[in-house]
Amino acid sequence: MRQIIRQNSIFFILLTLYLIIGGILLLNHQKGELELWLNQRHTPLGDVFFKYVTFLGDGTFCLIMGGVLLFVRFYYALLALLPLLSGLVTQLFKRTIYANAGRPKSFFGNDSSLNFVSGYEFEHLSCCNSFPSGHTTTAFAVFLAFAFIVRSSYLKALFFFLALFAAISRVYLLQHFFVDTYFGAILGTTTMCLFLWWLEHKKVGESALMQKRLG
């Protein structure tokens, strides 16, 4: 585990800063305040950007990247698909312990002052299963996996920010509260660390099969 953290130190440094700043924000703001602050800063460019960047946390993205990486190395494809398991862990929490956690839809009701991105109006959204954010969990898991694959510190940092943007998109689109994405980031990173530790401990990536690729 230490080696995984050390090899991806820039990712974990940025994550730690995010968790510290995010923790301070959560302690100093009531539920709904951060969401309203961000909602009041909608722009046409932001609407387009976050509408599409949110798909970085979608399971479909993992499937696509897993398919692409089959042509690079089977082991990398496996790493790209593992975040789907992180997503399943999230769903377990969402549908058992936190099944009654309301989304912004149930919190804000019919507030006419809210800004919406087309396709993400409240009438299209669920009112429950908000905590934790599944998209954020998946995004942090998959981009930590990508950071593990590459050597460049710049790319590792880029992957962190892509995960962060995916998390922010969930709040921007009023799909989740900030606290949902905050703990989604923790859950996604933690589960992927455990997966990576187990795979490295068992030397799965060194097997002849995992070294192969399509084509």
C-alpha positions as a LaTeX table, in Angstrom:
\begin{tabular}{lrrr}
\hline
Residue & $x$ (\AA) & $y$ (\AA) & $z$ (\AA) \\
\hline
Met1 & 0.00 & 0.00 & 0.00 \\
Arg2 & 2.82 & 2.40 & 0.83 \\
Gln3 & 4.37 & 1.78 & $-2.56$ \\
Ile4 & 1.11 & 2.57 & $-4.32$ \\
Ile5 & 0.81 & 5.85 & $-2.43$ \\
Arg6 & 4.47 & 6.70 & $-2.99$ \\
Gln7 & 4.31 & 6.00 & $-6.73$ \\
Asn8 & 1.26 & 8.23 & $-7.03$ \\
Ser9 & 2.25 & 10.83 & $-4.46$ \\
Ile10 & 1.08 & 13.84 & $-6.48$ \\
Phe11 & $-2.40$ & 12.32 & $-6.80$ \\
Phe12 & $-2.61$ & 11.71 & $-3.05$ \\
Ile13 & $-1.15$ & 15.12 & $-2.16$ \\
Leu14 & $-3.82$ & 16.82 & $-4.25$ \\
Leu15 & $-6.47$ & 14.53 & $-2.78$ \\
Thr16 & $-5.36$ & 15.38 & 0.75 \\
Leu17 & $-5.56$ & 19.12 & $-0.01$ \\
Tyr18 & $-9.03$ & 18.63 & $-1.46$ \\
Leu19 & $-10.20$ & 16.68 & 1.60 \\
Ile20 & $-8.81$ & 19.31 & 3.99 \\
Ile21 & $-10.37$ & 22.24 & 2.13 \\
Gly22 & $-13.58$ & 20.30 & 1.54 \\
Gly23 & $-13.76$ & 19.31 & 5.20 \\
Ile24 & $-13.40$ & 22.94 & 6.27 \\
Leu25 & $-16.17$ & 23.95 & 3.87 \\
Leu26 & $-18.47$ & 21.24 & 5.20 \\
Leu27 & $-17.85$ & 22.26 & 8.80 \\
Asn28 & $-18.55$ & 25.92 & 8.09 \\
His29 & $-21.58$ & 25.70 & 5.82 \\
Gln30 & $-25.02$ & 24.27 & 6.30 \\
Lys31 & $-26.47$ & 21.77 & 3.86 \\
Gly32 & $-27.58$ & 23.50 & 0.69 \\
Glu33 & $-25.38$ & 26.60 & 1.02 \\
Leu34 & $-22.48$ & 25.37 & $-1.09$ \\
Glu35 & $-24.88$ & 23.97 & $-3.66$ \\
Leu36 & $-26.71$ & 27.29 & $-3.97$ \\
Trp37 & $-23.42$ & 29.21 & $-4.19$ \\
Leu38 & $-22.30$ & 27.08 & $-7.13$ \\
Asn39 & $-25.74$ & 27.09 & $-8.73$ \\
Gln40 & $-25.76$ & 30.89 & $-8.78$ \\
Arg41 & $-22.58$ & 30.84 & $-10.87$ \\
His42 & $-23.90$ & 28.93 & $-13.84$ \\
Thr43 & $-22.53$ & 30.03 & $-17.23$ \\
Pro44 & $-23.28$ & 28.74 & $-20.75$ \\
Leu45 & $-19.73$ & 27.37 & $-20.99$ \\
Gly46 & $-20.00$ & 25.74 & $-17.57$ \\
Asp47 & $-23.31$ & 24.16 & $-18.51$ \\
Val48 & $-21.78$ & 22.48 & $-21.56$ \\
Phe49 & $-18.55$ & 21.52 & $-19.79$ \\
Phe50 & $-20.12$ & 19.91 & $-16.73$ \\
Lys51 & $-22.92$ & 18.27 & $-18.72$ \\
Tyr52 & $-20.31$ & 16.19 & $-20.52$ \\
Val53 & $-17.56$ & 15.89 & $-17.91$ \\
Thr54 & $-20.04$ & 14.21 & $-15.57$ \\
Phe55 & $-19.87$ & 11.12 & $-17.83$ \\
Leu56 & $-16.29$ & 10.56 & $-16.66$ \\
Gly57 & $-17.90$ & 9.02 & $-13.59$ \\
Asp58 & $-20.34$ & 6.88 & $-15.53$ \\
Gly59 & $-19.90$ & 3.13 & $-15.71$ \\
Thr60 & $-20.10$ & 3.37 & $-19.50$ \\
Phe61 & $-16.85$ & 5.34 & $-19.49$ \\
Cys62 & $-15.13$ & 2.49 & $-17.64$ \\
Leu63 & $-16.43$ & $-0.01$ & $-20.17$ \\
Ile64 & $-15.22$ & 2.10 & $-23.09$ \\
Met65 & $-11.77$ & 2.62 & $-21.58$ \\
Gly66 & $-11.57$ & $-1.05$ & $-20.66$ \\
Gly67 & $-12.28$ & $-1.95$ & $-24.27$ \\
Val68 & $-9.67$ & 0.49 & $-25.57$ \\
Leu69 & $-7.01$ & $-0.71$ & $-23.14$ \\
Leu70 & $-7.46$ & $-4.31$ & $-24.28$ \\
Phe71 & $-5.34$ & $-3.23$ & $-27.25$ \\
Val72 & $-2.61$ & $-1.97$ & $-24.89$ \\
Arg73 & $-2.46$ & $-4.59$ & $-22.14$ \\
Phe74 & $-5.07$ & $-6.85$ & $-20.57$ \\
Tyr75 & $-3.93$ & $-5.80$ & $-17.09$ \\
Tyr76 & $-4.64$ & $-2.15$ & $-17.86$ \\
Ala77 & $-8.08$ & $-3.09$ & $-19.16$ \\
Leu78 & $-8.75$ & $-4.93$ & $-15.89$ \\
Leu79 & $-7.75$ & $-1.83$ & $-13.91$ \\
Ala80 & $-10.14$ & 0.30 & $-15.97$ \\
Leu81 & $-13.01$ & $-2.07$ & $-15.23$ \\
Leu82 & $-12.42$ & $-2.46$ & $-11.48$ \\
Pro83 & $-14.09$ & 0.90 & $-10.68$ \\
Leu84 & $-17.35$ & $-0.80$ & $-11.61$ \\
Leu85 & $-16.90$ & $-2.79$ & $-8.39$ \\
Ser86 & $-16.36$ & 0.48 & $-6.52$ \\
Gly87 & $-19.66$ & 1.61 & $-7.98$ \\
Leu88 & $-21.34$ & $-1.54$ & $-6.70$ \\
Val89 & $-20.04$ & $-0.81$ & $-3.20$ \\
Thr90 & $-21.55$ & 2.65 & $-3.49$ \\
Gln91 & $-24.89$ & 1.23 & $-4.58$ \\
Leu92 & $-24.84$ & $-1.08$ & $-1.57$ \\
Phe93 & $-24.54$ & 1.92 & 0.75 \\
Lys94 & $-27.10$ & 3.95 & $-1.22$ \\
Arg95 & $-29.75$ & 1.25 & $-1.12$ \\
Thr96 & $-29.28$ & 0.00 & 2.44 \\
Ile97 & $-27.78$ & 2.23 & 5.11 \\
Tyr98 & $-28.42$ & 5.52 & 3.29 \\
Ala99 & $-31.50$ & 4.55 & 1.28 \\
Asn100 & $-33.46$ & 7.54 & 2.59 \\
Ala101 & $-30.78$ & 10.15 & 1.90 \\
Gly102 & $-32.60$ & 12.82 & $-0.11$ \\
Arg103 & $-31.19$ & 14.47 & $-3.20$ \\
Pro104 & $-31.23$ & 18.23 & $-3.84$ \\
Lys105 & $-34.59$ & 17.68 & $-5.56$ \\
Ser106 & $-36.25$ & 16.81 & $-2.26$ \\
Phe107 & $-34.30$ & 19.49 & $-0.37$ \\
Phe108 & $-34.93$ & 22.52 & $-2.59$ \\
Gly109 & $-38.37$ & 21.56 & $-3.84$ \\
Asn110 & $-39.80$ & 23.94 & $-6.45$ \\
Asp111 & $-37.38$ & 26.82 & $-5.89$ \\
Ser112 & $-37.82$ & 28.91 & $-9.06$ \\
Ser113 & $-34.51$ & 30.73 & $-8.56$ \\
Leu114 & $-32.43$ & 27.63 & $-9.32$ \\
Asn115 & $-30.49$ & 27.31 & $-12.56$ \\
Phe116 & $-30.68$ & 24.04 & $-14.46$ \\
Val117 & $-28.78$ & 22.42 & $-17.30$ \\
Ser118 & $-31.00$ & 21.02 & $-20.03$ \\
Gly119 & $-31.83$ & 17.40 & $-19.30$ \\
Tyr120 & $-31.04$ & 17.75 & $-15.60$ \\
Glu121 & $-34.17$ & 19.55 & $-14.41$ \\
Phe122 & $-35.65$ & 18.19 & $-11.20$ \\
Glu123 & $-38.49$ & 16.42 & $-13.01$ \\
His124 & $-35.87$ & 14.14 & $-14.61$ \\
Leu125 & $-34.13$ & 13.33 & $-11.33$ \\
Ser126 & $-34.61$ & 10.86 & $-8.52$ \\
Cys127 & $-35.41$ & 12.24 & $-5.08$ \\
Cys128 & $-33.52$ & 9.62 & $-3.03$ \\
Asn129 & $-30.32$ & 7.53 & $-2.86$ \\
Ser130 & $-28.11$ & 10.61 & $-2.78$ \\
Phe131 & $-25.31$ & 9.49 & $-0.45$ \\
Pro132 & $-22.62$ & 8.80 & $-1.46$ \\
Ser133 & $-22.20$ & 9.94 & $-5.07$ \\
Gly134 & $-21.75$ & 6.94 & $-7.34$ \\
His135 & $-20.34$ & 8.99 & $-10.22$ \\
Thr136 & $-17.74$ & 10.54 & $-7.92$ \\
Thr137 & $-16.79$ & 7.17 & $-6.47$ \\
Thr138 & $-16.31$ & 5.72 & $-9.94$ \\
Ala139 & $-14.41$ & 8.77 & $-11.22$ \\
Phe140 & $-11.86$ & 8.76 & $-8.41$ \\
Ala141 & $-11.44$ & 5.00 & $-8.69$ \\
Val142 & $-10.88$ & 4.98 & $-12.45$ \\
Phe143 & $-8.55$ & 7.97 & $-12.52$ \\
Leu144 & $-6.48$ & 6.59 & $-9.67$ \\
Ala145 & $-6.18$ & 3.43 & $-11.78$ \\
Phe146 & $-5.00$ & 5.54 & $-14.73$ \\
Ala147 & $-2.55$ & 7.38 & $-12.47$ \\
Phe148 & $-1.19$ & 4.00 & $-11.40$ \\
Ile149 & $-0.62$ & 3.04 & $-15.05$ \\
Val150 & 1.31 & 6.13 & $-16.18$ \\
Arg151 & 4.67 & 7.37 & $-14.96$ \\
Ser152 & 4.33 & 11.09 & $-15.65$ \\
Ser153 & 3.57 & 13.19 & $-12.56$ \\
Tyr154 & 1.85 & 15.71 & $-14.83$ \\
Leu155 & $-0.55$ & 13.06 & $-16.08$ \\
Lys156 & $-1.16$ & 11.82 & $-12.55$ \\
Ala157 & $-2.09$ & 15.38 & $-11.53$ \\
Leu158 & $-4.28$ & 15.74 & $-14.62$ \\
Phe159 & $-6.11$ & 12.54 & $-13.73$ \\
Phe160 & $-6.81$ & 13.88 & $-10.24$ \\
Phe161 & $-8.34$ & 17.05 & $-11.63$ \\
Leu162 & $-10.47$ & 15.12 & $-14.11$ \\
Ala163 & $-11.86$ & 13.13 & $-11.18$ \\
Leu164 & $-12.40$ & 16.38 & $-9.27$ \\
Phe165 & $-14.23$ & 17.99 & $-12.19$ \\
Ala166 & $-16.48$ & 14.94 & $-12.42$ \\
Ala167 & $-17.26$ & 15.35 & $-8.71$ \\
Ile168 & $-17.96$ & 19.08 & $-9.08$ \\
Ser169 & $-20.26$ & 18.35 & $-12.01$ \\
Arg170 & $-22.57$ & 16.36 & $-9.75$ \\
Val171 & $-23.08$ & 19.41 & $-7.54$ \\
Tyr172 & $-23.22$ & 21.84 & $-10.48$ \\
Leu173 & $-25.97$ & 19.76 & $-12.07$ \\
Leu174 & $-27.79$ & 19.56 & $-8.70$ \\
Gln175 & $-27.59$ & 15.78 & $-8.76$ \\
His176 & $-25.87$ & 15.63 & $-5.38$ \\
Phe177 & $-24.86$ & 17.62 & $-2.33$ \\
Phe178 & $-21.20$ & 18.42 & $-1.84$ \\
Val179 & $-21.02$ & 15.99 & 1.09 \\
Asp180 & $-22.13$ & 13.17 & $-1.24$ \\
Thr181 & $-19.22$ & 13.84 & $-3.59$ \\
Tyr182 & $-16.77$ & 14.40 & $-0.74$ \\
Phe183 & $-17.33$ & 10.93 & 0.66 \\
Gly184 & $-17.65$ & 9.50 & $-2.83$ \\
Ala185 & $-14.07$ & 10.63 & $-3.47$ \\
Ile186 & $-12.92$ & 8.91 & $-0.28$ \\
Leu187 & $-14.79$ & 5.71 & $-1.10$ \\
Gly188 & $-13.57$ & 5.58 & $-4.69$ \\
Thr189 & $-9.95$ & 6.17 & $-3.73$ \\
Thr190 & $-10.05$ & 3.71 & $-0.83$ \\
Thr191 & $-11.63$ & 0.87 & $-2.78$ \\
Met192 & $-9.24$ & 1.30 & $-5.72$ \\
Cys193 & $-6.25$ & 1.36 & $-3.35$ \\
Leu194 & $-7.41$ & $-1.94$ & $-1.89$ \\
Phe195 & $-7.91$ & $-3.43$ & $-5.35$ \\
Leu196 & $-4.45$ & $-2.28$ & $-6.47$ \\
Trp197 & $-2.83$ & $-3.56$ & $-3.29$ \\
Trp198 & $-4.40$ & $-7.00$ & $-3.74$ \\
Leu199 & $-3.49$ & $-7.21$ & $-7.43$ \\
Glu200 & 0.10 & $-6.16$ & $-6.78$ \\
His201 & 0.39 & $-8.46$ & $-3.77$ \\
Lys202 & $-0.79$ & $-11.41$ & $-5.88$ \\
Lys203 & 1.37 & $-10.22$ & $-8.82$ \\
Val204 & $-1.63$ & $-10.50$ & $-11.12$ \\
Gly205 & $-0.18$ & $-7.98$ & $-13.54$ \\
Glu206 & 2.93 & $-10.11$ & $-14.03$ \\
Ser207 & 1.05 & $-13.13$ & $-15.33$ \\
Ala208 & 1.52 & $-14.06$ & $-18.99$ \\
Leu209 & $-2.16$ & $-13.52$ & $-19.74$ \\
Met210 & $-2.28$ & $-10.04$ & $-18.21$ \\
Gln211 & 0.77 & $-9.00$ & $-20.24$ \\
Lys212 & $-0.99$ & $-9.80$ & $-23.51$ \\
Arg213 & $-3.09$ & $-7.50$ & $-25.65$ \\
Leu214 & $-5.49$ & $-7.70$ & $-28.57$ \\
Gly215 & $-4.12$ & $-7.24$ & $-32.05$ \\
\hline
\end{tabular}
